[in-house]
């Protein structure tokens, strides 16, 4: 399984979880809260990042799960 960032994005049927670069949604939910919960589970399992988009499509929050290189080396 590849580590893909998980995006919570607006969808015609509510909110969707979509892996980075994917055309199709991984899952569709009625509320943003449900979509965030599902995206968090996938991101934790993959050790990737979750990006939450607002209704306007702009990223409003991001959370890293797994190994976060902060503070950066050097």
C-alpha positions, 0 to 999 in steps of 0.5 A, spaced: 500 500 500 502 506 498 502 512 502 497 517 499 495 523 503 487 523 504 483 529 502 476 531 505 473 534 499 466 537 498 462 532 494 455 532 490 452 527 496 456 531 502 463 530 503 468 525 500 475 522 502 479 522 496 487 519 496 491 524 493 492 523 485 485 519 485 480 521 480 474 517 484 473 518 492 475 512 497 468 514 500 462 519 501 459 521 507 453 525 509 457 530 513 464 533 513 465 530 520 464 523 518 468 524 512 474 527 517 473 521 521 474 516 515 480 520 512 483 520 519 483 512 520 486 511 513 491 516 514 493 513 521 493 506 518 498 509 512 502 513 516 500 519 511 497 526 512 490 528 512 488 535 509 481 538 510 478 542 505 473 547 506 466 548 502 470 553 497 475 547 496 481 551 499 485 547 504 483 549 511 487 544 516 492 539 515 494 533 520 500 529 519 500 521 522 506 517 522 513 520 522 513 527 522 520 530 520 519 536 525 523 539 527 527 538 521 534 535 521 540 540 520 
